[in-house]
Amino acid sequence: EMFPDARIWATVLSPQNEYEFAITCRKFGNITPFGGWWWRNSRALLPEIVRMRHSLLGCSWIGNNSDARHWLQLPYKWETTCQVFEEEIGHHYGMLREASKSQPIGNGEIANDLSRLFGSHWLNRQTL
């Protein structure tokens, strides 16, 4: 990395750009996908974006919804985001638990991952 101390949170406008964006973020560790534009916060788009980011980036992205057109939209958008995370990330860890019975995944590990997905790794400036 040319500027390792530069920490960049970014998002892309189009869902069609998500894959290229995720690969760019893997290549440059100081760029982190952050939330999404308000019109992408829909039940039709969010599950696919969450699955793709999580499968390509693990916990090195921030799942917060990054904006709303006005304050009254925040509760709705936050609720939608949390529901999608519960379904998609819950499904992921359910499959991991089923596949790794010999080495179980604890609730503490899941809680740590969820904390990282909602920004704690950037707030603490930990290396990913």
Summary of the structure (lengths in Angstrom):
residues: 128
radius of gyration: 15.0
end to end distance: 13.7
largest distance: 48.4
contacts: 314
relative contact order: 0.14
helix: 56%
strand: 6%
